[in-house]
Protein backbone atom coordinates (compact mmCIF):
# COMPACT_ATOMS: atom_id res chain seq x y z
CA UNK A 1 0.00 0.00 0.00
CA UNK A 2 1.30 3.39 -0.99
CA UNK A 3 1.08 6.26 1.48
CA UNK A 4 1.21 8.61 -1.50
CA UNK A 5 -1.94 7.06 -2.96
CA UNK A 6 -3.74 7.30 0.37
CA UNK A 7 -2.90 11.01 0.61
CA UNK A 8 -3.87 11.66 -3.02
CA UNK A 9 -7.08 9.61 -2.75
CA UNK A 10 -8.20 11.49 0.36
CA UNK A 11 -7.26 14.90 -1.08
CA UNK A 12 -8.98 14.18 -4.39
CA UNK A 13 -12.05 12.74 -2.67
CA UNK A 14 -12.43 15.86 -0.53
CA UNK A 15 -12.14 18.01 -3.66
CA UNK A 16 -14.71 15.87 -5.49
CA UNK A 17 -17.17 16.00 -2.60
CA UNK A 18 -16.77 19.77 -2.36
CA UNK A 19 -17.39 20.10 -6.08
CA UNK A 20 -20.44 17.84 -5.85
CA UNK A 21 -21.81 19.86 -2.95
CA UNK A 22 -21.39 23.06 -4.97
CA UNK A 23 -23.35 21.56 -7.84
CA UNK A 24 -26.12 20.17 -5.64
CA UNK A 25 -26.56 23.41 -3.68
CA UNK A 26 -26.09 25.51 -6.82
CA UNK A 27 -23.34 27.54 -5.19
CA UNK A 28 -23.08 30.89 -6.97
CA UNK A 29 -19.39 30.47 -7.83
CA UNK A 30 -19.94 26.95 -9.15
CA UNK A 31 -22.96 28.04 -11.21
CA UNK A 32 -20.92 30.90 -12.74
CA UNK A 33 -18.11 28.52 -13.67
CA UNK A 34 -20.39 25.92 -15.17
CA UNK A 35 -22.44 28.54 -16.99
CA UNK A 36 -19.24 29.86 -18.57
CA UNK A 37 -18.67 26.33 -19.93
CA UNK A 38 -22.27 26.18 -21.22
CA UNK A 39 -23.26 23.37 -18.84
CA UNK A 40 -27.05 23.26 -18.37
CA UNK A 41 -28.30 23.27 -14.78
CA UNK A 42 -30.16 20.03 -15.44
CA UNK A 43 -26.75 18.34 -15.66
CA UNK A 44 -25.65 19.42 -12.16
CA UNK A 45 -27.20 16.50 -10.22
CA UNK A 46 -25.85 13.76 -12.53
CA UNK A 47 -22.41 15.38 -12.56
CA UNK A 48 -22.47 15.60 -8.76
CA UNK A 49 -23.41 11.92 -8.51
CA UNK A 50 -20.48 11.00 -10.76
CA UNK A 51 -18.14 12.98 -8.50
CA UNK A 52 -19.53 11.31 -5.35
CA UNK A 53 -19.12 7.86 -6.91
CA UNK A 54 -15.57 8.77 -7.95
CA UNK A 55 -14.73 9.89 -4.40
CA UNK A 56 -16.14 6.67 -2.95
CA UNK A 57 -14.21 4.58 -5.47
CA UNK A 58 -10.95 6.33 -4.65
CA UNK A 59 -11.40 5.72 -0.92
CA UNK A 60 -12.48 2.10 -1.35
CA UNK A 61 -9.54 1.77 -3.74
CA UNK A 62 -7.21 2.21 -0.79
CA UNK A 63 -8.27 -1.30 0.27
CA UNK A 64 -9.25 -2.79 -3.10
CA UNK A 65 -6.74 -1.68 -5.72
CA UNK A 66 -8.73 -2.54 -8.89
CA UNK A 67 -11.48 -0.16 -7.79
CA UNK A 68 -8.90 2.52 -7.00
CA UNK A 69 -7.49 2.24 -10.51
CA UNK A 70 -10.95 2.28 -12.09
CA UNK A 71 -12.03 5.29 -10.02
CA UNK A 72 -8.85 7.19 -10.84
CA UNK A 73 -9.35 6.48 -14.55
CA UNK A 74 -12.97 7.63 -14.33
CA UNK A 75 -12.13 10.81 -12.44
CA UNK A 76 -9.32 11.55 -14.91
CA UNK A 77 -11.69 11.17 -17.86
CA UNK A 78 -14.35 13.27 -16.13
CA UNK A 79 -11.93 16.16 -15.70
CA UNK A 80 -10.52 15.80 -19.21
CA UNK A 81 -14.11 16.39 -20.30
CA UNK A 82 -14.45 19.35 -17.94
CA UNK A 83 -11.30 21.01 -19.29
CA UNK A 84 -12.44 20.40 -22.87
CA UNK A 85 -15.88 21.86 -22.11
CA UNK A 86 -14.33 25.05 -20.73
CA UNK A 87 -11.90 25.38 -23.64
CA UNK A 88 -14.62 24.77 -26.26
CA UNK A 89 -16.69 27.52 -24.65
CA UNK A 90 -13.69 29.87 -24.81
CA UNK A 91 -13.44 29.92 -21.01
CA UNK A 92 -9.68 29.52 -20.65
CA UNK A 93 -9.70 31.13 -17.20
CA UNK A 94 -12.34 28.68 -15.97
CA UNK A 95 -10.38 25.70 -17.28
CA UNK A 96 -7.71 26.15 -14.62
CA UNK A 97 -9.72 24.65 -11.73
CA UNK A 98 -10.65 21.41 -13.50
CA UNK A 99 -7.12 21.24 -14.95
CA UNK A 100 -5.67 21.31 -11.43
CA UNK A 101 -8.01 18.52 -10.31
CA UNK A 102 -7.15 16.62 -13.49
CA UNK A 103 -3.45 16.72 -12.58
CA UNK A 104 -4.19 15.36 -9.11
CA UNK A 105 -6.37 12.62 -10.63
CA UNK A 106 -3.58 11.64 -13.02
CA UNK A 107 -1.12 11.57 -10.12
CA UNK A 108 -3.48 9.34 -8.12
CA UNK A 109 -3.84 7.02 -11.11
CA UNK A 110 -0.11 6.76 -11.71
CA UNK A 111 0.68 6.20 -8.04
CA UNK A 112 -2.08 3.58 -7.68
CA UNK A 113 -0.92 1.67 -10.75
CA UNK A 114 2.71 1.78 -9.64
CA UNK A 115 1.80 0.49 -6.17
CA UNK A 116 0.08 -2.66 -7.45
N, CA, C and O atoms as a GROMACS GRO file, in nm:
protein
  464
    1UNK      N    1   0.085  -0.119   0.000
    1UNK     CA    2   0.000   0.000   0.000
    1UNK      C    3   0.089   0.124   0.000
    1UNK      O    4   0.186   0.133   0.075
    2UNK      N    5   0.054   0.216  -0.084
    2UNK     CA    6   0.130   0.339  -0.099
    2UNK      C    7   0.070   0.452  -0.016
    2UNK      O    8  -0.048   0.484  -0.028
    3UNK      N    9   0.153   0.511   0.069
    3UNK     CA   10   0.108   0.626   0.148
    3UNK      C   11   0.074   0.742   0.055
    3UNK      O   12  -0.019   0.818   0.082
    4UNK      N   13   0.148   0.754  -0.054
    4UNK     CA   14   0.121   0.861  -0.150
    4UNK      C   15  -0.019   0.847  -0.209
    4UNK      O   16  -0.090   0.947  -0.225
    5UNK      N   17  -0.060   0.724  -0.242
    5UNK     CA   18  -0.194   0.706  -0.296
    5UNK      C   19  -0.299   0.740  -0.191
    5UNK      O   20  -0.399   0.804  -0.223
    6UNK      N   21  -0.277   0.700  -0.068
    6UNK     CA   22  -0.374   0.730   0.037
    6UNK      C   23  -0.393   0.881   0.050
    6UNK      O   24  -0.506   0.929   0.058
    7UNK      N   25  -0.283   0.954   0.050
    7UNK     CA   26  -0.290   1.101   0.061
    7UNK      C   27  -0.362   1.160  -0.061
    7UNK      O   28  -0.450   1.244  -0.046
    8UNK      N   29  -0.324   1.116  -0.180
    8UNK     CA   30  -0.388   1.166  -0.302
    8UNK      C   31  -0.535   1.128  -0.309
    8UNK      O   32  -0.618   1.210  -0.350
    9UNK      N   33  -0.568   1.006  -0.270
    9UNK     CA   34  -0.708   0.961  -0.275
    9UNK      C   35  -0.794   1.044  -0.180
    9UNK      O   36  -0.906   1.083  -0.215
   10UNK      N   37  -0.743   1.069  -0.061
   10UNK     CA   38  -0.820   1.149   0.036
   10UNK      C   39  -0.832   1.293  -0.012
   10UNK      O   40  -0.941   1.349  -0.008
   11UNK      N   41  -0.723   1.352  -0.057
   11UNK     CA   42  -0.726   1.490  -0.108
   11UNK      C   43  -0.823   1.503  -0.225
   11UNK      O   44  -0.906   1.594  -0.228
   12UNK      N   45  -0.812   1.413  -0.321
   12UNK     CA   46  -0.898   1.418  -0.439
   12UNK      C   47  -1.044   1.393  -0.402
   12UNK      O   48  -1.133   1.456  -0.458
   13UNK      N   49  -1.068   1.302  -0.310
   13UNK     CA   50  -1.205   1.274  -0.267
   13UNK      C   51  -1.269   1.396  -0.200
   13UNK      O   52  -1.386   1.426  -0.224
   14UNK      N   53  -1.192   1.464  -0.118
   14UNK     CA   54  -1.243   1.586  -0.053
   14UNK      C   55  -1.276   1.691  -0.159
   14UNK      O   56  -1.379   1.759  -0.150
   15UNK      N   57  -1.190   1.705  -0.258
   15UNK     CA   58  -1.214   1.801  -0.366
   15UNK      C   59  -1.340   1.762  -0.446
   15UNK      O   60  -1.421   1.848  -0.480
   16UNK      N   61  -1.354   1.635  -0.474
   16UNK     CA   62  -1.471   1.587  -0.549
   16UNK      C   63  -1.600   1.610  -0.471
   16UNK      O   64  -1.701   1.652  -0.527
   17UNK      N   65  -1.597   1.581  -0.342
   17UNK     CA   66  -1.717   1.600  -0.260
   17UNK      C   67  -1.752   1.748  -0.248
   17UNK      O   68  -1.870   1.784  -0.246
   18UNK      N   69  -1.651   1.833  -0.239
   18UNK     CA   70  -1.677   1.977  -0.236
   18UNK      C   71  -1.737   2.026  -0.367
   18UNK      O   72  -1.829   2.108  -0.368
   19UNK      N   73  -1.686   1.974  -0.477
   19UNK     CA   74  -1.739   2.010  -0.608
   19UNK      C   75  -1.882   1.961  -0.623
   19UNK      O   76  -1.968   2.032  -0.676
   20UNK      N   77  -1.908   1.840  -0.578
   20UNK     CA   78  -2.044   1.784  -0.586
   20UNK      C   79  -2.140   1.867  -0.501
   20UNK      O   80  -2.252   1.895  -0.543
   21UNK      N   81  -2.096   1.905  -0.382
   21UNK     CA   82  -2.181   1.986  -0.295
   21UNK      C   83  -2.215   2.119  -0.362
   21UNK      O   84  -2.329   2.165  -0.356
   22UNK      N   85  -2.115   2.180  -0.427
   22UNK     CA   86  -2.139   2.306  -0.497
   22UNK      C   87  -2.241   2.293  -0.607
   22UNK      O   88  -2.322   2.383  -0.630
   23UNK      N   89  -2.237   2.180  -0.677
   23UNK     CA   90  -2.335   2.156  -0.784
   23UNK      C   91  -2.475   2.132  -0.726
   23UNK      O   92  -2.573   2.186  -0.776
   24UNK      N   93  -2.482   2.052  -0.621
   24UNK     CA   94  -2.612   2.017  -0.564
   24UNK      C   95  -2.680   2.135  -0.495
   24UNK      O   96  -2.803   2.146  -0.495
   25UNK      N   97  -2.599   2.223  -0.436
   25UNK     CA   98  -2.656   2.340  -0.368
   25UNK      C   99  -2.661   2.462  -0.460
   25UNK      O  100  -2.707   2.569  -0.421
   26UNK      N  101  -2.615   2.442  -0.583
   26UNK     CA  102  -2.609   2.551  -0.682
   26UNK      C  103  -2.539   2.674  -0.626
   26UNK      O  104  -2.589   2.786  -0.632
   27UNK      N  105  -2.420   2.647  -0.570
   27UNK     CA  106  -2.334   2.754  -0.519
   27UNK      C  107  -2.309   2.855  -0.630
   27UNK      O  108  -2.282   2.817  -0.745
   28UNK      N  109  -2.318   2.983  -0.597
   28UNK     CA  110  -2.308   3.089  -0.697
   28UNK      C  111  -2.179   3.080  -0.778
   28UNK      O  112  -2.182   3.095  -0.901
   29UNK      N  113  -2.067   3.055  -0.712
   29UNK     CA  114  -1.939   3.047  -0.783
   29UNK      C  115  -1.936   2.927  -0.878
   29UNK      O  116  -1.885   2.936  -0.990
   30UNK      N  117  -1.990   2.816  -0.832
   30UNK     CA  118  -1.994   2.695  -0.915
   30UNK      C  119  -2.086   2.717  -1.035
   30UNK      O  120  -2.051   2.680  -1.148
   31UNK      N  121  -2.202   2.777  -1.012
   31UNK     CA  122  -2.296   2.804  -1.121
   31UNK      C  123  -2.231   2.896  -1.225
   31UNK      O  124  -2.246   2.873  -1.345
   32UNK      N  125  -2.159   2.999  -1.180
   32UNK     CA  126  -2.092   3.090  -1.274
   32UNK      C  127  -1.991   3.014  -1.359
   32UNK      O  128  -1.984   3.033  -1.480
   33UNK      N  129  -1.912   2.927  -1.294
   33UNK     CA  130  -1.810   2.852  -1.367
   33UNK      C  131  -1.870   2.756  -1.468
   33UNK      O  132  -1.822   2.745  -1.580
   34UNK      N  133  -1.976   2.687  -1.426
   34UNK     CA  134  -2.039   2.592  -1.517
   34UNK      C  135  -2.116   2.663  -1.628
   34UNK      O  136  -2.123   2.613  -1.741
   35UNK      N  137  -2.174   2.777  -1.597
   35UNK     CA  138  -2.244   2.854  -1.699
   35UNK      C  139  -2.146   2.903  -1.806
   35UNK      O  140  -2.179   2.906  -1.924
   36UNK      N  141  -2.026   2.940  -1.763
   36UNK     CA  142  -1.924   2.986  -1.858
   36UNK      C  143  -1.883   2.874  -1.953
   36UNK      O  144  -1.839   2.899  -2.065
   37UNK      N  145  -1.899   2.749  -1.908
   37UNK     CA  146  -1.866   2.634  -1.993
   37UNK      C  147  -1.991   2.580  -2.064
   37UNK      O  148  -1.986   2.474  -2.126
   38UNK      N  149  -2.102   2.655  -2.056
   38UNK     CA  150  -2.227   2.618  -2.122
   38UNK      C  151  -2.286   2.485  -2.073
   38UNK      O  152  -2.343   2.408  -2.150
   39UNK      N  153  -2.270   2.458  -1.943
   39UNK     CA  154  -2.326   2.337  -1.884
   39UNK      C  155  -2.467   2.369  -1.834
   39UNK      O  156  -2.483   2.457  -1.750
   40UNK      N  157  -2.568   2.300  -1.883
   40UNK     CA  158  -2.706   2.326  -1.837
   40UNK      C  159  -2.724   2.284  -1.691
   40UNK      O  160  -2.663   2.188  -1.645
   41UNK      N  161  -2.808   2.358  -1.620
   41UNK     CA  162  -2.830   2.327  -1.478
   41UNK      C  163  -2.891   2.189  -1.459
   41UNK      O  164  -2.874   2.130  -1.352
   42UNK      N  165  -2.959   2.137  -1.557
   42UNK     CA  166  -3.016   2.003  -1.544
   42UNK      C  167  -2.907   1.895  -1.534
   42UNK      O  168  -2.935   1.783  -1.492
   43UNK      N  169  -2.786   1.929  -1.573
   43UNK     CA  170  -2.676   1.834  -1.566
   43UNK      C  171  -2.609   1.833  -1.428
   43UNK      O  172  -2.533   1.740  -1.398
   44UNK      N  173  -2.634   1.933  -1.345
   44UNK     CA  174  -2.565   1.942  -1.216
   44UNK      C  175  -2.582   1.818  -1.130
   44UNK      O  176  -2.482   1.763  -1.083
   45UNK      N  177  -2.707   1.770  -1.107
   45UNK     CA  178  -2.720   1.650  -1.022
   45UNK      C  179  -2.647   1.527  -1.076
   45UNK      O  180  -2.578   1.460  -0.999
   46UNK      N  181  -2.659   1.494  -1.205
   46UNK     CA  182  -2.584   1.376  -1.253
   46UNK      C  183  -2.433   1.394  -1.242
   46UNK      O  184  -2.362   1.299  -1.210
   47UNK      N  185  -2.384   1.514  -1.269
   47UNK     CA  186  -2.241   1.538  -1.256
   47UNK      C  187  -2.196   1.523  -1.112
   47UNK      O  188  -2.089   1.469  -1.084
   48UNK      N  189  -2.278   1.572  -1.018
   48UNK     CA  190  -2.247   1.560  -0.876
   48UNK      C  191  -2.244   1.413  -0.834
   48UNK      O  192  -2.158   1.372  -0.756
   49UNK      N  193  -2.338   1.335  -0.884
   49UNK     CA  194  -2.341   1.192  -0.851
   49UNK      C  195  -2.215   1.123  -0.902
   49UNK      O  196  -2.158   1.039  -0.833
   50UNK      N  197  -2.171   1.158  -1.021
   50UNK     CA  198  -2.048   1.100  -1.076
   50UNK      C  199  -1.930   1.134  -0.986
   50UNK      O  200  -1.845   1.049  -0.959
   51UNK      N  201  -1.924   1.258  -0.938
   51UNK     CA  202  -1.814   1.298  -0.850
   51UNK      C  203  -1.819   1.222  -0.717
   51UNK      O  204  -1.715   1.181  -0.665
   52UNK      N  205  -1.938   1.204  -0.662
   52UNK     CA  206  -1.953   1.132  -0.535
   52UNK      C  207  -1.910   0.985  -0.553
   52UNK      O  208  -1.841   0.929  -0.467
   53UNK      N  209  -1.951   0.925  -0.663
   53UNK     CA  210  -1.912   0.786  -0.690
   53UNK      C  211  -1.760   0.777  -0.708
   53UNK      O  212  -1.697   0.683  -0.660
   54UNK      N  213  -1.702   0.875  -0.777
   54UNK     CA  214  -1.557   0.877  -0.795
   54UNK      C  215  -1.485   0.887  -0.662
   54UNK      O  216  -1.386   0.817  -0.640
   55UNK      N  217  -1.534   0.974  -0.573
   55UNK     CA  218  -1.473   0.989  -0.440
   55UNK      C  219  -1.481   0.858  -0.362
   55UNK      O  220  -1.384   0.816  -0.300
   56UNK      N  221  -1.597   0.795  -0.366
   56UNK     CA  222  -1.614   0.667  -0.295
   56UNK      C  223  -1.521   0.560  -0.352
   56UNK      O  224  -1.460   0.484  -0.277
   57UNK      N  225  -1.509   0.556  -0.484
   57UNK     CA  226  -1.421   0.458  -0.547
   57UNK      C  227  -1.275   0.479  -0.511
   57UNK      O  228  -1.202   0.382  -0.492
   58UNK      N  229  -1.233   0.604  -0.503
   58UNK     CA  230  -1.095   0.633  -0.465
   58UNK      C  231  -1.066   0.586  -0.322
   58UNK      O  232  -0.962   0.527  -0.296
   59UNK      N  233  -1.160   0.612  -0.232
   59UNK     CA  234  -1.140   0.572  -0.092
   59UNK      C  235  -1.144   0.421  -0.078
   59UNK      O  236  -1.059   0.362  -0.011
   60UNK      N  237  -1.242   0.357  -0.140
   60UNK     CA  238  -1.248   0.210  -0.135
   60UNK      C  239  -1.126   0.151  -0.203
   60UNK      O  240  -1.079   0.043  -0.165
   61UNK      N  241  -1.073   0.221  -0.303
   61UNK     CA  242  -0.954   0.177  -0.374
   61UNK      C  243  -0.830   0.171  -0.289
   61UNK      O  244  -0.731   0.109  -0.328
   62UNK      N  245  -0.832   0.234  -0.173
   62UNK     CA  246  -0.721   0.221  -0.079
   62UNK      C  247  -0.709   0.075  -0.035
   62UNK      O  248  -0.598   0.025  -0.015
   63UNK      N  249  -0.823   0.008  -0.022
   63UNK     CA  250  -0.827  -0.130   0.027
   63UNK      C  251  -0.844  -0.232  -0.085
   63UNK      O  252  -0.807  -0.349  -0.068
   64UNK      N  253  -0.899  -0.190  -0.198
   64UNK     CA  254  -0.925  -0.279  -0.310
   64UNK      C  255  -0.871  -0.211  -0.436
   64UNK      O  256  -0.940  -0.132  -0.501
   65UNK      N  257  -0.746  -0.242  -0.468
   65UNK     CA  258  -0.674  -0.168  -0.572
   65UNK      C  259  -0.742  -0.163  -0.708
   65UNK      O  260  -0.733  -0.058  -0.773
   66UNK      N  261  -0.809  -0.268  -0.758
   66UNK     CA  262  -0.873  -0.254  -0.890
   66UNK      C  263  -0.976  -0.141  -0.893
   66UNK      O  264  -0.989  -0.071  -0.993
   67UNK      N  265  -1.049  -0.124  -0.784
   67UNK     CA  266  -1.148  -0.016  -0.779
   67UNK      C  267  -1.078   0.120  -0.773
   67UNK      O  268  -1.126   0.217  -0.831
   68UNK      N  269  -0.965   0.126  -0.705
   68UNK     CA  270  -0.890   0.252  -0.700
   68UNK      C  271  -0.841   0.293  -0.838
   68UNK      O  272  -0.846   0.410  -0.874
   69UNK      N  273  -0.794   0.197  -0.914
   69UNK     CA  274  -0.749   0.224  -1.051
   69UNK      C  275  -0.867   0.269  -1.137
   69UNK      O  276  -0.858   0.368  -1.209
   70UNK      N  277  -0.978   0.194  -1.128
   70UNK     CA  278  -1.095   0.228  -1.209
   70UNK      C  279  -1.148   0.367  -1.173
   70UNK      O  280  -1.183   0.445  -1.262
   71UNK      N  281  -1.154   0.397  -1.045
   71UNK     CA  282  -1.203   0.529  -1.002
   71UNK      C  283  -1.110   0.639  -1.050
   71UNK      O  284  -1.157   0.743  -1.097
   72UNK      N  285  -0.981   0.618  -1.039
   72UNK     CA  286  -0.885   0.719  -1.084
   72UNK      C  287  -0.895   0.741  -1.234
   72UNK      O  288  -0.884   0.855  -1.281
   73UNK      N  289  -0.916   0.634  -1.310
   73UNK     CA  290  -0.935   0.648  -1.455
   73UNK      C  291  -1.063   0.728  -1.482
   73UNK      O  292  -1.063   0.820  -1.564
   74UNK      N  293  -1.170   0.693  -1.413
   74UNK     CA  294  -1.297   0.763  -1.433
   74UNK      C  295  -1.289   0.910  -1.398
   74UNK      O  296  -1.339   0.994  -1.472
   75UNK      N  297  -1.226   0.941  -1.285
   75UNK     CA  298  -1.213   1.081  -1.244
   75UNK      C  299  -1.124   1.157  -1.344
   75UNK      O  300  -1.152   1.272  -1.376
   76UNK      N  301  -1.020   1.092  -1.391
   76UNK     CA  302  -0.932   1.155  -1.491
   76UNK      C  303  -1.012   1.188  -1.617
   76UNK      O  304  -1.002   1.298  -1.670
   77UNK      N  305  -1.089   1.093  -1.665
   77UNK     CA  306  -1.169   1.117  -1.786
   77UNK      C  307  -1.274   1.225  -1.764
   77UNK      O  308  -1.300   1.307  -1.852
   78UNK      N  309  -1.335   1.225  -1.647
   78UNK     CA  310  -1.435   1.327  -1.613
   78UNK      C  311  -1.374   1.467  -1.624
   78UNK      O  312  -1.435   1.557  -1.682
   79UNK      N  313  -1.254   1.484  -1.568
   79UNK     CA  314  -1.193   1.616  -1.570
   79UNK      C  315  -1.127   1.650  -1.703
   79UNK      O  316  -1.108   1.768  -1.733
   80UNK      N  317  -1.092   1.551  -1.782
   80UNK     CA  318  -1.052   1.580  -1.921
   80UNK      C  319  -1.171   1.642  -1.992
   80UNK      O  320  -1.157   1.742  -2.063
   81UNK      N  321  -1.288   1.583  -1.972
   81UNK     CA  322  -1.411   1.639  -2.030
   81UNK      C  323  -1.441   1.778  -1.980
   81UNK      O  324  -1.484   1.864  -2.057
   82UNK      N  325  -1.419   1.802  -1.851
   82UNK     CA  326  -1.445   1.935  -1.794
   82UNK      C  327  -1.352   2.040  -1.856
   82UNK      O  328  -1.397   2.150  -1.890
   83UNK      N  329  -1.225   2.007  -1.868
   83UNK     CA  330  -1.130   2.101  -1.929
   83UNK      C  331  -1.169   2.128  -2.074
   83UNK      O  332  -1.170   2.243  -2.118
   84UNK      N  333  -1.203   2.024  -2.147
   84UNK     CA  334  -1.244   2.040  -2.287
   84UNK      C  335  -1.368   2.127  -2.297
   84UNK      O  336  -1.377   2.214  -2.384
   85UNK      N  337  -1.466   2.106  -2.208
   85UNK     CA  338  -1.588   2.186  -2.211
   85UNK      C  339  -1.557   2.334  -2.190
   85UNK      O  340  -1.613   2.420  -2.259
   86UNK      N  341  -1.470   2.364  -2.097
   86UNK     CA  342  -1.433   2.505  -2.074
   86UNK      C  343  -1.360   2.564  -2.194
   86UNK      O  344  -1.388   2.676  -2.236
   87UNK      N  345  -1.267   2.487  -2.250
   87UNK     CA  346  -1.190   2.538  -2.364
   87UNK      C  347  -1.279   2.557  -2.487
   87UNK      O  348  -1.264   2.655  -2.560
   88UNK      N  349  -1.370   2.464  -2.511
   88UNK     CA  350  -1.462   2.477  -2.626
   88UNK      C  351  -1.551   2.600  -2.613
   88UNK      O  352  -1.589   2.661  -2.712
   89UNK      N  353  -1.584   2.634  -2.488
   89UNK     CA  354  -1.669   2.752  -2.465
   89UNK      C  355  -1.587   2.881  -2.462
   89UNK      O  356  -1.642   2.989  -2.442
   90UNK      N  357  -1.456   2.869  -2.482
   90UNK     CA  358  -1.369   2.987  -2.481
   90UNK      C  359  -1.340   3.037  -2.340
   90UNK      O  360  -1.295   3.150  -2.323
   91UNK      N  361  -1.364   2.955  -2.240
   91UNK     CA  362  -1.344   2.992  -2.101
   91UNK      C  363  -1.209   2.940  -2.052
   91UNK      O  364  -1.203   2.847  -1.972
   92UNK      N  365  -1.102   3.000  -2.102
   92UNK     CA  366  -0.968   2.952  -2.065
   92UNK      C  367  -0.940   2.976  -1.917
   92UNK      O  368  -0.872   2.895  -1.853
   93UNK      N  369  -0.990   3.085  -1.862
   93UNK     CA  370  -0.970   3.113  -1.720
   93UNK      C  371  -1.038   3.007  -1.635
   93UNK      O  372  -0.981   2.961  -1.536
   94UNK      N  373  -1.158   2.968  -1.672
   94UNK     CA  374  -1.234   2.868  -1.597
   94UNK      C  375  -1.180   2.727  -1.611
   94UNK      O  376  -1.215   2.640  -1.531
   95UNK      N  377  -1.095   2.704  -1.709
   95UNK     CA  378  -1.038   2.570  -1.728
   95UNK      C  379  -0.930   2.538  -1.626
   95UNK      O  380  -0.892   2.422  -1.611
   96UNK      N  381  -0.882   2.638  -1.555
   96UNK     CA  382  -0.771   2.615  -1.462
   96UNK      C  383  -0.811   2.527  -1.344
   96UNK      O  384  -0.733   2.441  -1.302
   97UNK      N  385  -0.930   2.546  -1.289
   97UNK     CA  386  -0.972   2.465  -1.173
   97UNK      C  387  -0.986   2.317  -1.209
   97UNK      O  388  -0.929   2.232  -1.140
   98UNK      N  389  -1.060   2.284  -1.316
   98UNK     CA  390  -1.065   2.141  -1.350
   98UNK      C  391  -0.930   2.086  -1.396
   98UNK      O  392  -0.903   1.967  -1.379
   99UNK      N  393  -0.845   2.170  -1.453
   99UNK     CA  394  -0.712   2.124  -1.495
   99UNK      C  395  -0.628   2.086  -1.372
   99UNK      O  396  -0.554   1.988  -1.376
  100UNK      N  397  -0.641   2.162  -1.265
  100UNK     CA  398  -0.567   2.131  -1.143
  100UNK      C  399  -0.615   1.997  -1.085
  100UNK      O  400  -0.535   1.913  -1.045
  101UNK      N  401  -0.747   1.978  -1.082
  101UNK     CA  402  -0.801   1.852  -1.031
  101UNK      C  403  -0.761   1.737  -1.123
  101UNK      O  404  -0.733   1.627  -1.076
  102UNK      N  405  -0.758   1.763  -1.252
  102UNK     CA  406  -0.714   1.662  -1.349
  102UNK      C  407  -0.572   1.616  -1.318
  102UNK      O  408  -0.543   1.496  -1.320
  103UNK      N  409  -0.484   1.709  -1.289
  103UNK     CA  410  -0.345   1.672  -1.258
  103UNK      C  411  -0.337   1.586  -1.133
  103UNK      O  412  -0.258   1.491  -1.128
  104UNK      N  413  -0.417   1.616  -1.033
  104UNK     CA  414  -0.419   1.536  -0.911
  104UNK      C  415  -0.476   1.397  -0.940
  104UNK      O  416  -0.427   1.297  -0.888
  105UNK      N  417  -0.579   1.391  -1.025
  105UNK     CA  418  -0.637   1.262  -1.063
  105UNK      C  419  -0.536   1.176  -1.138
  105UNK      O  420  -0.525   1.056  -1.114
  106UNK      N  421  -0.461   1.238  -1.228
  106UNK     CA  422  -0.358   1.164  -1.302
  106UNK      C  423  -0.250   1.114  -1.205
  106UNK      O  424  -0.204   1.001  -1.217
  107UNK      N  425  -0.212   1.198  -1.112
  107UNK     CA  426  -0.112   1.157  -1.012
  107UNK      C  427  -0.163   1.039  -0.930
  107UNK      O  428  -0.089   0.944  -0.906
  108UNK      N  429  -0.290   1.044  -0.888
  108UNK     CA  430  -0.348   0.934  -0.812
  108UNK      C  431  -0.348   0.806  -0.895
  108UNK      O  432  -0.318   0.698  -0.844
  109UNK      N  433  -0.383   0.818  -1.022
  109UNK     CA  434  -0.384   0.702  -1.111
  109UNK      C  435  -0.245   0.642  -1.124
  109UNK      O  436  -0.227   0.521  -1.109
  110UNK      N  437  -0.148   0.725  -1.152
  110UNK     CA  438  -0.011   0.676  -1.172
  110UNK      C  439   0.041   0.610  -1.043
  110UNK      O  440   0.098   0.501  -1.048
  111UNK      N  441   0.020   0.675  -0.931
  111UNK     CA  442   0.068   0.620  -0.804
  111UNK      C  443  -0.002   0.489  -0.772
  111UNK      O  444   0.061   0.394  -0.723
  112UNK      N  445  -0.133   0.482  -0.799
  112UNK     CA  446  -0.208   0.358  -0.768
  112UNK      C  447  -0.160   0.245  -0.857
  112UNK      O  448  -0.144   0.132  -0.809
  113UNK      N  449  -0.138   0.272  -0.984
  113UNK     CA  450  -0.092   0.167  -1.076
  113UNK      C  451   0.049   0.121  -1.036
  113UNK      O  452   0.077   0.001  -1.038
  114UNK      N  453   0.135   0.214  -1.001
  114UNK     CA  454   0.271   0.178  -0.964
  114UNK      C  455   0.279   0.104  -0.831
  114UNK      O  456   0.378   0.035  -0.804
  115UNK      N  457   0.176   0.117  -0.749
  115UNK     CA  458   0.180   0.049  -0.617
  115UNK      C  459   0.112  -0.087  -0.619
  115UNK      O  460   0.096  -0.151  -0.515
  116UNK      N  461   0.072  -0.133  -0.737
  116UNK     CA  462   0.008  -0.266  -0.745
  116UNK      C  463   0.109  -0.376  -0.720
  116UNK      O  464   0.073  -0.494  -0.722
   0.00000   0.00000   0.00000
